[in-house]
């Protein structure tokens, strides 16, 4: 696609994902088609989390004094907080913040819930809306003022090792989640100046959008005992001592939907994995004056068999030209379209059209149609994942000097890998001179010198233009 930004805005409107005309900048309305995609995405995530986590729901408002307790955390959000100062016409004695994230809302309650080592670990998650006064240029689903799909998990542990292991578990949950959606990712440890406020360290998932910029799609934070000491979250050990807990949190947002749309989409519109498509199959009857009733009866029979097998299927019997229907369902990204006309029926065939390749396959109506659909679905899923993964891998390039970084980013965008010493001053110089962001590092054996300062390299690092 020649202009991703224009394509993205157009497809959000044409495929009826969201309506951005809500009269507050950076806020939008989920439309039925988009909301279904969102629902199926969240269902996958919840199924993964529900194996070890409990779902909860905390209030939207955070008292000013609770928010202020964690100074480091608040400093990270102080320019973004929305404040409520009045209840009706009455000025409040204590301001209330609309949650920018929920640590300061949840952790005072954790201090009440945690008593003994036998209570631990505790693992909770919620899916809520959060509010941040975004001052940069807003972009639908990517940079917004109301994050409408904010999944945050919070865990409490008795040991440092327990929290470390939870970070690994969270990373594995997200890996499985993004693998199901066919969204490729790069996992790195964020540089110290870009970690979550109050965290000991932050692990992040980034993907690459069609315009060559990276999009952060998930983060995992090891909080250590920072918040535990602030909010007095302690537990009684088997020996009767009281110790501070260790905590983690991890989250993702509407950006998952944005990456799903951008990475799999093409010039014809959306191209959705079958797991999250509102309709997995659409049946389009090709009706002429002669044989119309027989065609409709056969289409309804196919619809019935597929619905009984658990597929989300739609029979499009609108009085419209077939070509117009084809265009609409291709634009909406339905994985499989089934076409059936009088000639197909006389040949006892139906035409199956794959959205990912636009390939047409003739399938006998006398065969097991459910088995054929399952095989096609598996093939489509595999192809979408493979295509997206190979494309991202092909856009990660190793560079050994700053001048090449500038040229490479300017001409090709994508992700640059390089040897880095890990020092903050050196990293910030790289970002300033190359006009890019250091995404993070992967802690693996690396030989050589830092390409910026010449010191011994400690990490393989990555940088890119980011959203």
Phi, psi and omega per residue, in radians:
X1 nan 2.351 -3.009
X2 -1.284 -0.689 3.140
X3 -2.264 1.677 -3.051
X4 -1.081 -0.742 -3.096
X5 -1.014 -0.792 3.126
X6 -1.152 -0.767 3.130
X7 -1.035 -0.778 -3.081
X8 -1.088 -0.818 3.135
X9 -1.122 -0.690 -3.132
X10 -1.149 -0.743 -3.072
X11 -1.237 -0.574 3.069
X12 -1.043 -0.611 3.133
X13 -1.418 -0.876 -3.038
X14 -1.171 -0.671 3.135
X15 -1.496 0.064 3.084
X16 0.966 0.918 3.077
X17 -1.457 -1.023 3.091
X18 -2.416 2.863 2.995
X19 -2.054 2.010 -3.058
X20 -1.551 0.123 -3.063
X21 -1.482 0.125 3.073
X22 -0.987 2.398 -2.961
X23 -1.343 0.559 2.951
X24 -2.324 2.171 -3.107
X25 -1.022 2.396 3.087
X26 1.417 0.187 3.079
X27 -2.221 2.607 -3.070
X28 -2.551 2.961 3.130
X29 -1.923 2.246 3.017
X30 -1.325 2.193 3.069
X31 -1.543 2.829 -3.039
X32 -0.919 -0.766 -3.109
X33 -1.138 -0.790 3.112
X34 -1.145 -0.657 -3.103
X35 -1.156 -0.581 3.086
X36 -1.171 -0.737 3.081
X37 -1.025 -0.828 3.117
X38 -1.002 -0.765 -3.112
X39 -1.071 -0.794 -3.095
X40 -1.229 -0.584 3.049
X41 -1.097 -0.824 -3.128
X42 -1.161 -0.578 3.110
X43 -1.062 -0.715 3.110
X44 -1.090 -0.814 -3.113
X45 -1.123 -0.767 -3.126
X46 -1.129 -0.658 3.104
X47 -1.062 -0.662 3.118
X48 -1.235 -0.741 -3.106
X49 -1.256 -0.623 -3.054
X50 -1.120 -0.240 3.123
X51 -1.143 -0.536 -3.100
X52 -2.368 -0.137 -3.075
X53 -1.956 2.762 3.001
X54 -1.896 2.353 3.117
X55 -1.468 2.375 -3.136
X56 -2.327 3.081 3.063
X57 -2.557 2.033 -3.133
X58 -1.788 2.741 3.123
X59 -1.056 2.734 3.129
X60 -1.299 -0.569 -3.010
X61 -1.595 2.446 3.112
X62 -2.118 2.155 3.122
X63 -1.079 2.524 -3.083
X64 -0.991 -0.723 -3.078
X65 -1.200 -0.555 3.079
X66 -1.231 -0.732 3.128
X67 -1.106 -0.626 -3.070
X68 -1.323 -0.277 -3.087
X69 -1.046 -0.721 -3.096
X70 -1.715 1.578 -3.005
X71 -1.062 -0.731 -3.121
X72 -1.114 -0.751 -3.131
X73 -1.111 -0.822 -3.110
X74 -1.109 -0.660 -3.142
X75 -1.037 -0.552 3.110
X76 -1.234 -0.345 -3.075
X77 -2.142 0.041 -2.949
X78 -1.037 -0.523 3.132
X79 -1.490 -0.053 -3.026
X80 -1.999 -0.092 -3.014
X81 -1.363 2.331 2.945
X82 -1.555 2.319 -3.106
X83 -1.981 2.436 2.976
X84 -1.785 2.126 -3.059
X85 -1.940 -0.266 -3.104
X86 -2.308 2.574 2.923
X87 -1.952 1.799 -2.964
X88 1.147 -2.187 3.124
X89 -1.666 -0.054 -3.063
X90 -1.611 2.220 3.082
X91 -1.260 2.315 -3.095
X92 -1.300 2.495 3.042
X93 -1.191 -0.514 -3.111
X94 -2.299 2.115 3.127
X95 -1.121 2.664 3.080
X96 -2.081 2.373 3.095
X97 -1.735 2.458 2.908
X98 -1.332 2.221 -2.977
X99 -0.950 2.195 2.956
X100 -1.451 -0.476 2.977
X101 -2.909 3.014 -2.825
X102 -1.926 0.175 -3.133
X103 -0.931 -0.876 -3.051
X104 -1.318 -0.202 3.019
X105 -1.519 -0.659 -3.002
X106 -1.519 -0.641 -2.934
X107 -1.247 -0.504 2.995
X108 -1.062 -0.554 3.097
X109 -1.313 -0.628 3.088
X110 -1.044 -0.637 3.121
X111 -1.073 -0.490 3.100
X112 -1.460 -0.571 -3.036
X113 -1.418 -0.616 -3.066
X114 -1.441 2.179 3.113
X115 -2.192 -1.058 -3.017
X116 -2.015 2.844 3.042
X117 -1.042 -0.408 3.127
X118 -1.269 -0.255 3.094
X119 -1.368 -0.286 -2.953
X120 -1.837 2.638 0.021
X121 -1.392 2.739 2.964
X122 -1.936 2.363 -3.124
X123 -2.379 2.002 -3.101
X124 -2.190 2.741 2.950
X125 -2.587 2.768 3.023
X126 -2.534 2.707 3.034
X127 -2.054 1.980 -2.992
X128 -2.472 3.102 2.971
X129 -1.746 2.488 3.071
X130 -2.209 2.772 -3.032
X131 -2.216 2.281 3.089
X132 -2.457 2.268 -3.125
X133 -1.350 1.470 -3.105
X134 -1.219 2.109 -3.086
X135 -1.677 -0.267 3.097
X136 -1.387 3.113 3.123
X137 -1.105 2.099 -3.103
X138 -1.357 2.592 3.078
X139 -2.377 2.312 -3.122
X140 -0.953 2.302 3.120
X141 1.195 -0.258 -3.042
X142 -1.865 -0.860 3.121
X143 -2.367 1.738 -2.980
X144 -2.253 2.944 3.100
X145 -1.709 -0.437 2.955
X146 -2.078 1.965 3.055
X147 -1.485 1.900 -3.000
X148 -1.515 -0.254 -3.119
X149 -2.225 1.283 -3.090
X150 -1.861 1.840 3.074
X151 -1.687 2.107 3.093
X152 -2.242 2.317 3.065
X153 -1.959 2.524 -3.128
X154 -2.390 2.238 -3.111
X155 -2.215 2.677 -3.093
X156 -2.263 2.304 -3.032
X157 -2.343 2.756 -3.141
X158 -1.533 -0.309 -3.095
X159 -2.303 2.782 3.056
X160 -1.087 -0.690 -3.138
X161 -1.118 -0.635 3.111
X162 -1.083 -0.733 3.116
X163 -1.175 -0.727 3.111
X164 -1.055 -0.765 3.125
X165 -1.143 -0.587 3.122
X166 -1.181 -0.634 3.057
X167 -1.012 -0.781 3.118
X168 -1.118 -0.720 3.112
X169 -1.093 -0.736 -3.138
X170 -1.102 -0.727 3.099
X171 -1.060 -0.737 3.131
X172 -1.156 -0.641 3.079
X173 -1.073 -0.823 -3.130
X174 -1.172 -0.636 3.089
X175 -1.050 -0.806 3.129
X176 -1.113 -0.723 3.135
X177 -1.057 -0.900 -3.113
X178 -1.212 -0.535 3.080
X179 -1.129 -0.711 3.098
X180 -1.062 -0.714 -3.120
X181 -1.389 -0.149 -3.116
X182 1.235 0.476 3.125
X183 -1.722 1.980 3.131
X184 -1.260 2.742 -3.040
X185 -2.636 2.759 2.990
X186 -2.078 2.234 3.139
X187 -1.844 2.168 3.121
X188 -2.429 2.822 2.988
X189 -1.584 2.104 -3.074
X190 -1.096 2.532 3.041
X191 -1.088 2.729 -2.986
X192 -1.009 -0.575 -3.116
X193 -1.380 -0.094 -3.104
X194 -2.109 0.240 3.126
X195 -1.383 2.919 3.114
X196 -1.140 2.334 -3.109
X197 -0.994 2.142 3.135
X198 1.669 -0.184 -3.121
X199 -1.478 2.673 2.991
X200 -1.260 -0.713 3.024
X201 -2.794 2.829 -3.112
X202 -2.221 2.282 2.976
X203 -1.796 2.442 -3.049
X204 -2.347 2.591 3.013
X205 -1.841 2.215 3.038
X206 -2.139 2.504 3.002
X207 -2.121 2.961 -3.078
X208 -1.971 2.133 -3.134
X209 -1.486 2.891 -3.063
X210 -1.057 -0.360 3.115
X211 -1.524 0.111 3.089
X212 1.492 0.057 3.068
X213 -1.661 2.605 3.086
X214 -1.577 2.627 3.123
X215 -2.207 2.139 3.064
X216 -1.255 2.128 -3.035
X217 -1.988 -0.183 3.079
X218 -2.915 2.653 3.072
X219 -2.417 2.619 3.091
X220 -2.274 2.209 -3.043
X221 -2.099 2.278 2.947
X222 -1.618 1.969 -3.052
X223 -1.567 -0.128 -3.103
X224 0.986 -2.336 3.128
X225 -1.946 0.214 -3.063
X226 -0.968 -0.961 -3.094
X227 -1.319 -0.533 3.122
X228 -1.056 -0.722 -3.138
X229 -1.250 -0.564 3.131
X230 -1.251 -0.738 -3.040
X231 -1.808 0.197 3.064
X232 0.951 0.913 3.075
X233 -1.649 1.783 -3.094
X234 -2.207 2.823 3.082
X235 -2.362 2.726 3.109
X236 -1.576 2.196 3.141
X237 -1.334 2.921 3.081
X238 -1.009 -0.440 -3.137
X239 -1.510 -0.007 3.114
X240 1.576 0.059 3.078
X241 -1.438 2.789 3.073
X242 -1.933 2.179 -3.090
X243 -2.190 2.645 3.045
X244 -1.293 2.534 3.116
X245 -1.394 2.971 2.982
X246 -1.991 2.519 -3.025
X247 -2.330 2.741 2.976
X248 -2.366 2.789 2.943
X249 -2.593 2.679 -3.126
X250 -2.715 2.497 -3.025
X251 -2.657 2.907 3.008
X252 -2.632 3.045 -2.955
X253 -2.552 -2.904 3.085
X254 -0.914 -0.357 -3.110
X255 -1.057 -0.425 3.068
X256 -1.077 -0.741 3.121
X257 -1.162 -0.716 3.120
X258 -1.048 -0.770 -3.127
X259 -1.210 -0.648 3.087
X260 -1.037 -0.765 3.136
X261 -1.182 -0.847 -3.032
X262 -1.233 -0.713 -3.021
X263 -1.276 -0.690 -3.093
X264 -1.641 -0.254 -3.078
X265 -1.215 2.854 3.084
X266 -2.545 -2.967 -3.076
X267 -1.074 -0.379 -3.137
X268 -1.539 -0.130 3.094
X269 2.230 -2.549 3.114
X270 -1.203 2.711 2.977
X271 -2.494 1.658 -2.937
X272 -1.681 2.443 2.948
X273 -1.071 2.559 -3.047
X274 -1.103 -0.434 -3.112
X275 -1.093 -0.484 -3.024
X276 -2.114 0.022 -3.130
X277 -1.293 2.279 3.115
X278 -0.918 -0.788 2.945
X279 -2.009 2.263 3.106
X280 -1.484 -0.507 3.086
X281 -2.431 2.534 3.022
X282 -2.211 2.299 3.121
X283 -1.789 2.183 -3.136
X284 -2.043 1.887 3.077
X285 -1.280 2.378 3.049
X286 -1.736 1.757 -2.959
X287 -1.772 2.247 2.947
X288 -2.070 3.056 -3.119
X289 -1.055 -0.674 -3.104
X290 -1.682 2.292 3.047
X291 1.465 0.148 -3.087
X292 -1.092 -0.731 -3.095
X293 -1.140 -0.706 3.133
X294 -1.132 -0.701 3.128
X295 -1.105 -0.805 -3.141
X296 -1.095 -0.679 3.132
X297 -1.116 -0.722 3.132
X298 -1.172 -0.684 3.120
X299 -1.108 -0.721 3.138
X300 -1.175 -0.583 3.096
X301 -1.154 -0.748 3.084
X302 -1.091 -0.777 3.134
X303 -1.013 -0.777 -3.100
X304 -1.106 -0.766 -3.128
X305 -1.106 -0.734 -3.106
X306 -1.235 -0.688 3.092
X307 -1.127 -0.702 3.124
X308 -1.096 -0.508 -3.139
X309 -1.457 -0.037 3.047
X310 1.686 0.136 3.124
X311 -1.419 2.610 2.998
X312 -1.509 1.793 -3.009
X313 -2.204 2.564 -3.116
X314 -2.316 2.279 3.044
X315 -1.680 1.962 -3.089
X316 -1.579 1.606 -3.109
X317 -1.799 0.399 3.109
X318 -1.137 2.635 3.138
X319 -1.453 1.196 3.137
X320 -2.306 2.767 3.066
X321 -1.056 2.496 -3.120
X322 -1.031 -0.680 -3.113
X323 -1.051 -0.647 3.118
X324 -1.178 -0.659 3.096
X325 -1.158 -0.742 3.133
X326 -0.996 -0.831 -3.119
X327 -1.033 -0.795 -3.067
X328 -1.125 -0.767 -3.073
X329 -1.330 -0.526 3.017
X330 -1.136 -0.758 3.139
X331 -1.110 -0.583 3.135
X332 -1.456 -0.095 2.982
X333 1.407 0.348 -3.135
X334 -1.079 2.209 -3.021
X335 -0.997 -0.721 -3.088
X336 -2.339 2.309 3.018
X337 -1.978 2.318 3.117
X338 -1.909 2.130 3.119
X339 -1.898 2.354 3.130
X340 -2.496 2.113 3.096
X341 -2.207 3.121 -3.108
X342 -0.997 -0.718 -3.127
X343 -1.158 -0.748 3.097
X344 -1.041 -0.739 -3.095
X345 -1.125 -0.715 3.135
X346 -1.159 -0.507 3.087
X347 -1.546 0.024 -3.125
X348 1.001 0.702 3.122
X349 -2.232 2.805 2.909
X350 -2.288 2.617 3.124
X351 -1.687 2.116 3.086
X352 -1.803 2.194 -3.126
X353 -1.966 2.098 3.099
X354 -1.403 2.260 3.139
X355 -1.249 -0.544 -3.050
X356 -1.215 -0.609 -3.106
X357 -2.055 -0.180 -3.037
X358 1.136 0.248 3.140
X359 -1.265 2.425 3.101
X360 -1.776 2.321 -3.120
X361 -2.218 2.209 3.059
X362 -1.475 2.178 -3.129
X363 -2.163 2.297 -3.103
X364 -1.200 2.360 3.093
X365 -1.229 -0.237 3.131
X366 -1.527 -0.203 3.078
X367 -1.389 2.997 3.065
X368 -1.313 1.792 -3.028
X369 -1.153 -0.601 3.141
X370 -1.142 -0.747 3.118
X371 -1.091 -0.741 3.115
X372 -1.093 -0.720 3.134
X373 -1.132 -0.763 3.125
X374 -1.040 -0.726 3.122
X375 -1.134 -0.748 3.122
X376 -1.128 -0.756 3.131
X377 -1.035 -0.776 3.130
X378 -1.086 -0.711 3.138
X379 -1.150 -0.717 3.135
X380 -1.127 -0.794 3.132
X381 -1.042 -0.830 -3.141
X382 -1.058 -0.756 -3.107
X383 -1.146 -0.752 -3.139
X384 -1.087 -0.775 -3.134
X385 -1.131 -0.800 -3.090
X386 -1.126 -0.783 -3.121
X387 -1.081 -0.806 -3.118
X388 -1.163 -0.735 -3.119
X389 -1.132 -0.796 -3.123
X390 -1.139 -0.638 3.132
X391 -1.127 -0.756 -3.129
X392 -1.194 -0.756 3.130
X393 -1.027 -0.637 -3.130
X394 -1.237 -0.189 -3.122
X395 -1.918 0.266 3.011
X396 -1.840 2.031 -3.015
X397 -2.158 2.447 3.107
X398 -1.547 2.325 -3.121
X399 -2.304 2.496 -3.075
X400 -2.051 0.165 3.025
X401 -2.689 2.747 -3.005
X402 -1.150 -0.643 -3.134
X403 -1.084 -0.689 3.113
X404 -1.188 -0.535 3.075
X405 -1.063 -0.875 -3.113
X406 -1.016 -0.799 -3.099
X407 -1.175 -0.758 -3.104
X408 -1.132 -0.788 3.140
X409 -1.151 -0.738 -3.110
X410 -1.103 -0.748 -3.031
X411 -1.572 -0.573 -2.990
X412 -2.163 -0.187 -3.029
X413 0.956 -2.388 -3.136
X414 1.289 -2.844 -3.059
X415 -2.010 2.346 3.130
X416 -1.829 2.289 2.999
X417 -1.850 2.555 -3.080
X418 -2.769 2.810 3.082
X419 -1.498 2.315 -3.026
X420 -2.440 2.534 3.129
X421 -1.315 -0.415 3.132
X422 1.607 -0.039 -3.116
X423 -1.337 2.422 -3.057
X424 -1.073 -0.804 -3.122
X425 -1.039 -0.742 3.131
X426 -1.125 -0.754 -3.130
X427 -1.109 -0.730 3.140
X428 -1.193 -0.564 3.049
X429 -1.119 -0.732 3.111
X430 -1.060 -0.816 -3.120
X431 -1.073 -0.738 -3.096
X432 -1.202 -0.782 -3.074
X433 -1.278 -0.634 -3.102
X434 -1.610 -0.190 -3.122
X435 1.010 0.771 3.077
X436 -2.367 3.025 3.094
X437 -1.910 2.371 2.971
X438 -1.346 2.056 -3.121
X439 -1.240 -0.813 -3.115
X440 2.835 -2.901 -3.057
X441 -2.266 2.763 2.959
X442 -2.032 2.169 -3.033
X443 -1.450 1.565 3.119
X444 -2.395 2.860 3.138
X445 -1.065 2.260 3.115
X446 -2.496 2.329 3.135
X447 -1.847 2.519 3.085
X448 2.148 -2.985 -3.079
X449 -1.918 2.679 3.022
X450 -1.073 2.260 -3.043
X451 -1.272 -0.128 3.133
X452 -1.751 -0.937 -3.020
X453 -1.839 -0.199 3.116
X454 1.468 -0.024 3.084
X455 -1.254 2.973 3.124
X456 -1.082 2.255 -3.132
X457 -1.323 2.379 3.120
X458 -1.895 -0.422 -3.008
X459 -2.375 2.722 2.823
X460 -1.584 2.069 -3.056
X461 -2.017 2.875 -3.096
X462 -2.357 2.519 3.065
X463 -2.502 2.781 -3.075
X464 -2.930 2.897 2.861
X465 -1.267 2.350 -3.058
X466 -2.156 2.843 3.016
X467 -1.421 nan nan
